[in-house]
Amino acid sequence: MPFRTIFFRVFCIALSCAIGLGLAQPSAVAEEDKPSAYEAAQERLQIQAHAAMARYREANKRGARKEALQHLNTAVQLKPDYVEAYYERARLYYEVGQMPAALRDASKTIELEPENPGYFNYRGELYYSIDEMDRAKADFDQAIDLDTDFTDAYYNLYLVHLSRKEYDQALKRLDRVVNMLGPSFDLYLNRISLLRDANRYRDAKKTVEEALEQWPGEPVLHYLLGYLHNETFEFTQALGPLQYADELEPADPLVRRELAMAMARNGFTDPATRLIAHTIADNPGDARAYSVYTLIHIHLEDYAAAHQYIDKAILMAPTDGSYHAMKARVSLNEGKAHTALKHANRAVALSPDKFEPYFVRTHCYIQLDQQVKALADIEKAVKFSDRAFITVMTRAELFMATGQWDRAQTDLEAALKESPGNPAIRYKMGGIALARGDVDAAMQNTTLSIFADNENPLAYILRAECWIKKQDYTSALRDLDQALRLEPDNTKALSWRIRVNVMQNPNADVTPQIDRLLAKAPDDYRANDLAADYFEGIQQYDRALIHATKCAQAVPNSALDQGRVGRLLMTMGRFRDSIPYSSRAIQLAGEETQFWFQRGAAYHEIEQYELAAIDIREASRRSPDDIKINSLLGINEIARGRQETGTRVFDRLTSQHPTNPQVWSNRGVAMIKLNRLDQALEDFQHAIDLDPSFVFAYEQRASIYYNRKEPAHAIDEMTRLINQAPQYPRAYLKRGVLHAEMGRYELALTDVETCRKLGGQVPPGMIKELRARTQ
């Protein structure tokens, strides 16, 4: 085909296309004004979806949830990206308990609109409801990232932290909500509740007081203030707001319950009993009300009823440690510390992050004399609560009991800032000052305590102790008498009064007064302690041992009490019996030299010389210059066959202490061991020349003469002793025995009867036999 022909054809085709396009153009413009079939269909589906949503709302309003769900399903099917339908269906699924479906739809809303903070917040609420706190927190945080002023998300984060007991973070979120929305009554209540749960009672009280400035007539705020005062043991301060709340809301069971507690703690048991009876009648399931009833019966010392009511509270709330703590408190008041400790341990196990269980267990340990454990628990009580005054005061008492005076003083000064002029604080500060030997400071603090509260017998007793230190016995007796007027059976005042009588007159016979004291309080530690000291002082060792043993049983962890029993047994010649008590004292206070020496002396007396040497050397290591210890060391060396070493010990002691009668007397004992009796007699005489009242030297000289079959000389020694110590009963007994051996029965009877009159122990039947021989 020729090139010209081809060109012509192409040209014709192009021209016809151009003409065709031109002719078709008006029809194309007309089609653009009409929606396509697809768009029309989509529009119809959207209209139908919105209609389904409307039908959902109408059904949901009627409570027809099944029908409502069908309409939502229709809406989603008609419009798969209908975010509002997914949100509403998530809410409906949640309401009917289909949580997986609710979470699936909530996640779909976020997928469709990832920049919408409300959808993250809602899914967080769903996670919160099923206790998935990490996921909930992540969603709430994302909501806040998208909208930093999203108050709902902040409030929800507050709830998450609160559920986790992350109280500082919860408070921070709640305060942000308050800052954004402004103060509101409900938010104040939330803040108070949070601070209470966090054991921040002082801050909670401040928040209540701030709320009262805005809403002074709200009874719930007055109730909360009284409740918080009760919780911090400020029972007097609790009365006012609770009585006002009761006036605003008469017969409210919660108000009356707390008012009854405050009344019971203030000693108003009758009105408290009436109030709590009404409270329980109105609300028999209120466990705290039964705990108040328990407090009332503790105050009335009706412990059977107290146990009955706290047991009911425990049945109602078996996992609440505070009620088990109250059970422990009842047992403590009964004096059953071991039983109380079991309940306190249970309380701590159930509520390991609460104040009350640790606080009560602290007092269990105090009664059991386990001060270290008590201090550990009171520190935990401080950690779990800001109830500063009661915890700081208790901790100060423990520091005082363990001799940590500086720490006790620091705590008391802190307590005094919180409660200026408090007489109890001043009283304890006086006790610290006296323990430190600062009598003037003790007198000042105690006088201030009495000035603030002149009804406290303990303050008068403490000031009496100050007067005693100043040797002003008249003033001491005046304060002790005042203490006894306030509390006639106060054993501490009675004990001190007896001691002052002895101080004024060392020869005074106070046995009748001690017997009266023991008749009133036979098991009182202080009374038995006084009796043990007094009877030991007048050498009535059998009676002293009875009371010392009671003290050791009452306070088994007291090294001094265990050691005193051991010392008395040794004095009575019961060396073997004394060893367990001295060993116990060493276990409790191994740093004390006296107990090592005491046990070493007992081993020496029962001729276990090697064991004795170990203890005596330990005592000597601790007190290298002690004369008694070194003397016994020398005697022990001689008893173990090391005469030269033992003799060198005494040569050194007599050269170092030539005027000490004890040294010469001890050397006399060593000379007896060496059978150098004449030298022993000279040494004992040397001791007597240095101190004519040195009883032991007379007795040893008499023993030497007796063993030499020279009873007349032995009687002369005992007569010399009686002339020096006419109140020493054992001297009369020994002289009586010597008279009897020489056939002087009348003289023997006189001496033995004198021994018994002075309180000494006489062998059974001896007086009867001597009387028979004199007839």
Backbone hydrogen bonds, N-H to C=O, Kabsch-Sander energy under -0.5 kcal/mol:
donor,donor_aa,acceptor,acceptor_aa,energy
6,I,2,P,-1.9
7,F,3,F,-2.2
8,F,4,R,-1.9
9,R,5,T,-1.9
10,V,6,I,-2.2
11,F,7,F,-2.1
12,C,8,F,-2.1
13,I,9,R,-2.3
14,A,10,V,-2.3
15,L,11,F,-2.2
16,S,12,C,-2.4
17,C,13,I,-2.1
18,A,14,A,-2.1
19,I,15,L,-2.5
20,G,16,S,-2.4
21,L,17,C,-2.5
22,G,18,A,-1.8
23,L,19,I,-1.9
24,A,20,G,-1.8
25,Q,21,L,-1.1
27,S,24,A,-0.6
28,A,24,A,-1.4
29,V,25,Q,-1.5
30,A,26,P,-1.3
31,E,27,S,-1.3
32,E,28,A,-1.3
33,D,29,V,-0.7
33,D,30,A,-0.6
34,K,31,E,-1.5
40,A,36,S,-2.2
41,A,37,A,-1.9
42,Q,38,Y,-2.6
43,E,39,E,-2.4
44,R,40,A,-2.1
45,L,41,A,-2.3
46,Q,42,Q,-2.3
47,I,43,E,-2.2
48,Q,44,R,-2.3
49,A,45,L,-2.8
50,H,46,Q,-2.6
51,A,47,I,-1.9
52,A,48,Q,-2.3
53,M,49,A,-2.2
54,A,50,H,-2.1
55,R,51,A,-2.5
56,Y,52,A,-2.3
57,R,53,M,-2.4
58,E,54,A,-2.1
59,A,55,R,-2.5
60,N,56,Y,-3.3
61,K,57,R,-2.2
62,R,58,E,-1.4
63,G,59,A,-0.5
63,G,60,N,-0.9
64,A,59,A,-2.5
65,R,63,G,-1.7
68,A,64,A,-2.5
69,L,65,R,-2.9
70,Q,66,K,-1.9
71,H,67,E,-2.0
72,L,68,A,-2.0
73,N,69,L,-2.6
74,T,70,Q,-2.3
75,A,71,H,-2.3
76,V,72,L,-2.4
77,Q,73,N,-2.5
78,L,74,T,-2.7
79,K,75,A,-2.1
82,Y,79,K,-2.0
83,V,81,D,-1.6
86,Y,82,Y,-1.7
87,Y,83,V,-2.3
88,E,84,E,-2.6
89,R,85,A,-2.6
90,A,86,Y,-2.5
91,R,87,Y,-2.0
92,L,88,E,-2.2
93,Y,89,R,-3.1
94,Y,90,A,-2.2
95,E,91,R,-2.0
96,V,92,L,-1.9
97,G,94,Y,-1.1
98,Q,93,Y,-2.9
99,M,97,G,-1.2
102,A,98,Q,-2.1
103,L,99,M,-2.9
104,R,100,P,-2.2
105,D,101,A,-2.3
106,A,102,A,-2.4
107,S,103,L,-2.4
108,K,104,R,-1.6
109,T,105,D,-1.8
110,I,106,A,-1.4
111,E,107,S,-2.2
112,L,108,K,-2.3
113,E,109,T,-2.5
116,N,113,E,-1.8
119,Y,116,N,-0.7
120,F,116,N,-1.0
121,N,117,P,-2.4
122,Y,118,G,-2.2
123,R,119,Y,-2.2
124,G,120,F,-2.3
125,E,121,N,-1.9
126,L,122,Y,-1.9
127,Y,123,R,-2.5
128,Y,124,G,-2.6
129,S,125,E,-1.9
130,I,126,L,-1.0
130,I,127,Y,-0.7
131,D,128,Y,-1.6
132,E,127,Y,-2.7
133,M,131,D,-1.2
136,A,132,E,-2.2
137,K,133,M,-2.9
138,A,134,D,-2.2
139,D,135,R,-2.1
140,F,136,A,-2.5
141,D,137,K,-2.8
142,Q,138,A,-2.0
143,A,139,D,-2.3
144,I,140,F,-2.0
145,D,141,D,-2.1
146,L,142,Q,-2.0
147,D,143,A,-1.7
150,F,147,D,-1.8
151,T,149,D,-1.4
154,Y,150,F,-1.6
155,Y,151,T,-2.7
156,N,152,D,-2.5
157,L,153,A,-2.3
158,Y,154,Y,-2.2
159,L,155,Y,-1.8
160,V,156,N,-2.1
161,H,157,L,-2.7
162,L,158,Y,-2.3
163,S,159,L,-2.4
164,R,160,V,-1.5
165,K,162,L,-1.4
166,E,161,H,-3.1
167,Y,165,K,-1.3
170,A,166,E,-2.3
171,L,167,Y,-2.6
172,K,168,D,-2.0
173,R,169,Q,-2.1
174,L,170,A,-2.6
175,D,171,L,-2.7
176,R,172,K,-1.4
177,V,173,R,-1.8
178,V,174,L,-2.2
179,N,175,D,-2.3
180,M,176,R,-1.9
181,L,177,V,-3.0
182,G,178,V,-2.7
188,Y,184,S,-2.2
189,L,185,F,-2.2
190,N,186,D,-2.4
191,R,187,L,-2.4
192,I,188,Y,-2.7
193,S,189,L,-2.5
194,L,190,N,-2.6
195,L,191,R,-2.5
196,R,192,I,-2.2
197,D,193,S,-2.6
198,A,194,L,-2.0
199,N,196,R,-1.8
200,R,195,L,-3.0
201,Y,199,N,-1.1
204,A,200,R,-2.1
205,K,201,Y,-2.6
206,K,202,R,-2.1
207,T,203,D,-2.3
208,V,204,A,-2.2
209,E,205,K,-2.5
210,E,206,K,-2.3
211,A,207,T,-2.4
212,L,208,V,-2.4
213,E,209,E,-1.1
214,Q,210,E,-0.8
214,Q,211,A,-0.9
215,W,211,A,-2.9
218,E,215,W,-1.7
221,L,218,E,-0.8
222,H,218,E,-1.3
223,Y,219,P,-2.5
224,L,220,V,-2.5
225,L,221,L,-2.2
226,G,222,H,-2.2
227,Y,223,Y,-2.9
228,L,224,L,-2.6
229,H,225,L,-2.0
230,N,226,G,-2.3
231,E,227,Y,-2.2
232,T,228,L,-1.5
233,F,230,N,-1.7
234,E,229,H,-3.0
235,F,233,F,-1.0
238,A,234,E,-1.3
239,L,235,F,-0.9
239,L,236,T,-0.6
240,G,236,T,-0.6
242,L,238,A,-1.8
243,Q,239,L,-2.6
244,Y,240,G,-2.2
245,A,241,P,-2.4
246,D,242,L,-2.1
247,E,243,Q,-1.6
248,L,244,Y,-2.1
249,E,245,A,-2.7
252,D,249,E,-1.7
256,R,252,D,-2.5
257,R,253,P,-2.0
258,E,254,L,-2.1
259,L,255,V,-2.6
260,A,256,R,-2.4
261,M,257,R,-1.9
262,A,258,E,-2.4
263,M,259,L,-2.5
264,A,260,A,-2.8
265,R,261,M,-2.5
266,N,262,A,-1.4
267,G,264,A,-1.4
268,F,263,M,-2.9
269,T,267,G,-1.6
272,A,268,F,-1.6
273,T,269,T,-2.6
274,R,270,D,-2.0
275,L,271,P,-2.4
276,I,272,A,-2.5
277,A,273,T,-1.9
278,H,274,R,-1.8
279,T,275,L,-2.2
280,I,276,I,-2.5
281,A,277,A,-2.0
282,D,278,H,-2.2
283,N,279,T,-2.3
286,D,283,N,-1.8
287,A,285,G,-1.1
290,Y,286,D,-1.2
291,S,287,A,-1.6
292,V,288,R,-1.7
293,Y,289,A,-2.1
294,T,290,Y,-1.9
295,L,291,S,-2.0
296,I,292,V,-2.3
297,H,293,Y,-2.1
298,I,294,T,-2.0
299,H,295,L,-2.4
300,L,296,I,-1.7
301,E,298,I,-1.3
302,D,297,H,-2.7
303,Y,301,E,-1.1
306,A,302,D,-2.0
307,H,303,Y,-2.6
308,Q,304,A,-1.8
309,Y,305,A,-2.3
310,I,306,A,-2.3
311,D,307,H,-2.1
312,K,308,Q,-1.2
313,A,309,Y,-1.8
314,I,310,I,-2.2
315,L,311,D,-2.0
316,M,312,K,-1.8
317,A,313,A,-2.1
320,D,317,A,-1.6
321,G,319,T,-0.8
323,Y,320,D,-1.2
324,H,320,D,-0.9
325,A,321,G,-2.2
326,M,322,S,-1.8
327,K,323,Y,-1.9
328,A,324,H,-2.1
329,R,325,A,-2.0
330,V,326,M,-1.9
331,S,327,K,-1.8
332,L,328,A,-2.4
333,N,329,R,-2.2
334,E,330,V,-1.4
335,G,331,S,-0.5
335,G,332,L,-1.3
336,K,331,S,-2.7
337,A,335,G,-1.0
340,A,336,K,-2.5
341,L,337,A,-2.3
342,K,338,H,-1.4
343,H,339,T,-1.6
344,A,340,A,-2.5
345,N,341,L,-2.7
346,R,342,K,-1.8
347,A,343,H,-2.3
348,V,344,A,-2.5
349,A,345,N,-2.3
350,L,346,R,-2.0
351,S,347,A,-2.5
354,K,351,S,-1.4
358,Y,354,K,-0.7
359,F,355,F,-2.3
360,V,356,E,-2.7
361,R,357,P,-2.3
362,T,358,Y,-2.1
363,H,359,F,-1.3
364,C,360,V,-1.6
365,Y,361,R,-2.4
366,I,362,T,-2.0
367,Q,363,H,-2.2
368,L,364,C,-1.8
369,D,366,I,-1.5
370,Q,365,Y,-3.2
371,Q,369,D,-0.8
374,A,370,Q,-2.1
375,L,371,Q,-2.5
376,A,372,V,-2.0
377,D,373,K,-2.1
378,I,374,A,-2.4
379,E,375,L,-1.9
380,K,376,A,-1.4
381,A,377,D,-2.4
382,V,378,I,-2.2
383,K,379,E,-2.0
384,F,380,K,-2.1
385,S,382,V,-1.0
386,D,199,N,-2.2
388,A,386,D,-3.6
391,T,387,R,-1.9
392,V,388,A,-3.2
393,M,389,F,-2.4
394,T,390,I,-1.7
395,R,391,T,-2.8
396,A,392,V,-2.5
397,E,393,M,-2.0
398,L,394,T,-2.0
399,F,395,R,-2.6
400,M,396,A,-2.4
401,A,397,E,-2.6
402,T,398,L,-1.8
403,G,400,M,-1.5
404,Q,399,F,-3.0
405,W,403,G,-1.6
408,A,404,Q,-2.3
409,Q,405,W,-2.9
410,T,406,D,-2.2
411,D,407,R,-2.2
412,L,408,A,-2.5
413,E,409,Q,-2.4
414,A,410,T,-1.9
415,A,411,D,-2.3
416,L,412,L,-2.4
417,K,413,E,-1.5
418,E,414,A,-1.4
419,S,415,A,-2.1
422,N,419,S,-1.7
426,R,422,N,-2.0
427,Y,423,P,-2.4
428,K,424,A,-2.0
429,M,425,I,-2.6
430,G,426,R,-2.0
431,G,427,Y,-1.7
432,I,428,K,-2.2
433,A,429,M,-2.4
434,L,430,G,-2.3
435,A,431,G,-2.2
436,R,432,I,-1.9
437,G,434,L,-1.1
438,D,433,A,-2.5
439,V,437,G,-1.4
442,A,438,D,-2.1
443,M,439,V,-2.7
444,Q,440,D,-2.4
445,N,441,A,-2.5
446,T,442,A,-2.4
447,T,443,M,-2.3
448,L,444,Q,-2.2
449,S,445,N,-2.1
450,I,446,T,-2.4
451,F,447,T,-2.5
452,A,448,L,-1.9
453,D,449,S,-2.0
456,N,453,D,-0.8
459,A,456,N,-0.6
460,Y,456,N,-1.2
461,I,457,P,-2.1
462,L,458,L,-2.5
463,R,459,A,-2.3
464,A,460,Y,-2.1
465,E,461,I,-1.9
466,C,462,L,-1.6
467,W,463,R,-2.4
468,I,464,A,-2.4
469,K,465,E,-2.0
470,K,466,C,-1.6
471,Q,468,I,-1.6
472,D,467,W,-2.9
473,Y,471,Q,-1.1
476,A,472,D,-1.8
477,L,473,Y,-2.5
478,R,474,T,-1.9
479,D,475,S,-2.1
480,L,476,A,-2.4
481,D,477,L,-2.6
482,Q,478,R,-1.7
483,A,479,D,-2.3
484,L,480,L,-2.1
485,R,481,D,-1.7
486,L,482,Q,-1.9
487,E,483,A,-2.1
490,N,487,E,-2.1
491,T,489,D,-0.7
494,L,490,N,-2.4
495,S,491,T,-2.8
496,W,492,K,-2.5
497,R,493,A,-2.3
498,I,494,L,-1.9
499,R,495,S,-2.2
500,V,496,W,-2.6
501,N,497,R,-1.9
502,V,498,I,-1.9
503,M,499,R,-2.4
504,Q,500,V,-2.6
505,N,501,N,-1.9
508,A,505,N,-2.5
510,V,508,A,-0.9
514,I,510,V,-2.5
515,D,511,T,-2.7
516,R,512,P,-2.1
517,L,513,Q,-2.3
518,L,514,I,-2.8
519,A,515,D,-1.9
520,K,516,R,-1.6
521,A,517,L,-2.1
524,D,521,A,-1.3
528,N,524,D,-2.2
529,D,525,Y,-2.7
530,L,526,R,-2.3
531,A,527,A,-2.4
532,A,528,N,-2.7
533,D,529,D,-2.3
534,Y,530,L,-2.9
535,F,531,A,-2.8
536,E,532,A,-1.8
537,G,533,D,-2.2
538,I,534,Y,-1.8
539,Q,536,E,-1.3
540,Q,535,F,-3.1
541,Y,539,Q,-1.2
544,A,540,Q,-2.3
545,L,541,Y,-2.7
546,I,542,D,-1.6
547,H,543,R,-1.8
548,A,544,A,-2.6
549,T,545,L,-2.4
550,K,546,I,-1.6
551,C,547,H,-1.9
552,A,548,A,-2.3
553,Q,549,T,-2.2
554,A,550,K,-2.3
555,V,551,C,-2.4
558,S,555,V,-1.9
559,A,557,N,-0.8
562,Q,558,S,-2.2
563,G,559,A,-2.9
564,R,560,L,-2.1
565,V,561,D,-1.8
566,G,562,Q,-1.9
567,R,563,G,-2.5
568,L,564,R,-2.6
569,L,565,V,-2.4
570,M,566,G,-1.9
571,T,567,R,-2.4
572,M,568,L,-1.9
573,G,570,M,-1.8
574,R,569,L,-3.0
575,F,573,G,-1.3
578,S,574,R,-1.3
579,I,575,F,-1.0
579,I,576,R,-0.6
581,Y,577,D,-0.5
582,S,578,S,-2.1
583,S,579,I,-2.6
584,R,580,P,-2.2
585,A,581,Y,-2.2
586,I,582,S,-2.0
587,Q,583,S,-2.2
588,L,584,R,-1.9
589,A,585,A,-2.5
592,E,589,A,-1.9
593,T,591,E,-0.6
595,F,592,E,-0.6
596,W,592,E,-0.9
597,F,593,T,-2.3
598,Q,594,Q,-2.4
599,R,595,F,-2.3
600,G,596,W,-2.5
601,A,597,F,-2.6
602,A,598,Q,-1.8
603,Y,599,R,-2.7
604,H,600,G,-2.2
605,E,601,A,-2.2
606,I,602,A,-1.6
607,E,604,H,-1.6
608,Q,603,Y,-2.9
609,Y,607,E,-1.2
612,A,608,Q,-2.3
613,A,609,Y,-2.5
614,I,610,E,-1.6
615,D,611,L,-1.7
616,I,612,A,-2.9
617,R,613,A,-2.5
618,E,614,I,-1.9
619,A,615,D,-2.4
620,S,616,I,-2.6
621,R,617,R,-2.6
622,R,618,E,-1.6
623,S,619,A,-2.2
626,D,623,S,-1.6
630,N,626,D,-2.2
631,S,627,I,-2.5
632,L,628,K,-2.4
633,L,629,I,-2.3
634,G,630,N,-2.2
635,I,631,S,-2.5
636,N,632,L,-2.8
637,E,633,L,-2.1
638,I,634,G,-2.0
639,A,635,I,-2.5
640,R,636,N,-1.8
641,G,638,I,-2.0
642,R,637,E,-2.9
643,Q,641,G,-0.8
646,G,642,R,-2.3
647,T,643,Q,-2.8
648,R,644,E,-2.3
649,V,645,T,-1.6
650,F,646,G,-1.6
651,D,647,T,-2.5
652,R,648,R,-2.3
653,L,649,V,-2.0
654,T,650,F,-2.8
655,S,651,D,-1.6
656,Q,652,R,-2.1
657,H,653,L,-2.7
660,N,657,H,-1.5
664,W,660,N,-1.4
665,S,661,P,-2.5
666,N,662,Q,-2.7
667,R,663,V,-2.1
668,G,664,W,-2.0
669,V,665,S,-1.8
670,A,666,N,-2.0
671,M,667,R,-2.5
672,I,668,G,-1.9
673,K,669,V,-1.9
674,L,670,A,-1.5
675,N,672,I,-1.6
676,R,671,M,-3.0
677,L,675,N,-1.1
680,A,676,R,-2.0
681,L,677,L,-2.7
682,E,678,D,-2.0
683,D,679,Q,-2.5
684,F,680,A,-2.7
685,Q,681,L,-2.2
686,H,682,E,-2.6
687,A,683,D,-2.1
688,I,684,F,-2.1
689,D,685,Q,-2.7
690,L,686,H,-1.8
691,D,687,A,-2.0
694,F,691,D,-2.1
695,V,693,S,-1.5
697,A,694,F,-0.6
698,Y,694,F,-1.0
699,E,695,V,-2.0
700,Q,696,F,-2.3
701,R,697,A,-2.2
702,A,698,Y,-2.7
703,S,699,E,-2.2
704,I,700,Q,-2.2
705,Y,701,R,-2.3
706,Y,702,A,-2.6
707,N,703,S,-2.5
708,R,704,I,-1.5
709,K,706,Y,-1.6
710,E,705,Y,-3.0
714,A,710,E,-1.8
715,I,711,P,-2.9
716,D,712,A,-2.1
717,E,713,H,-2.1
718,M,714,A,-2.2
719,T,715,I,-2.4
720,R,716,D,-2.4
721,L,717,E,-2.2
722,I,718,M,-2.5
723,N,719,T,-2.3
724,Q,720,R,-1.4
725,A,721,L,-2.7
728,Y,725,A,-1.8
731,A,728,Y,-0.8
732,Y,728,Y,-0.8
733,L,729,P,-1.8
734,K,730,R,-2.6
735,R,731,A,-2.3
736,G,732,Y,-2.5
737,V,733,L,-2.3
738,L,734,K,-2.0
739,H,735,R,-2.6
740,A,736,G,-2.5
741,E,737,V,-2.1
742,M,738,L,-1.3
743,G,740,A,-1.6
744,R,739,H,-2.9
745,Y,743,G,-1.4
748,A,744,R,-2.3
749,L,745,Y,-2.9
750,T,746,E,-2.3
751,D,747,L,-2.3
752,V,748,A,-2.6
753,E,749,L,-2.5
754,T,750,T,-2.0
755,C,751,D,-2.2
756,R,752,V,-2.0
757,K,753,E,-2.3
758,L,754,T,-1.9
759,G,756,R,-1.6
760,G,755,C,-2.5
766,M,763,P,-1.9
769,E,765,G,-2.2
770,L,766,M,-2.4
771,R,767,I,-2.6
772,A,768,K,-1.8
773,R,769,E,-1.8
774,T,770,L,-1.4
775,Q,771,R,-0.8
775,Q,772,A,-0.6
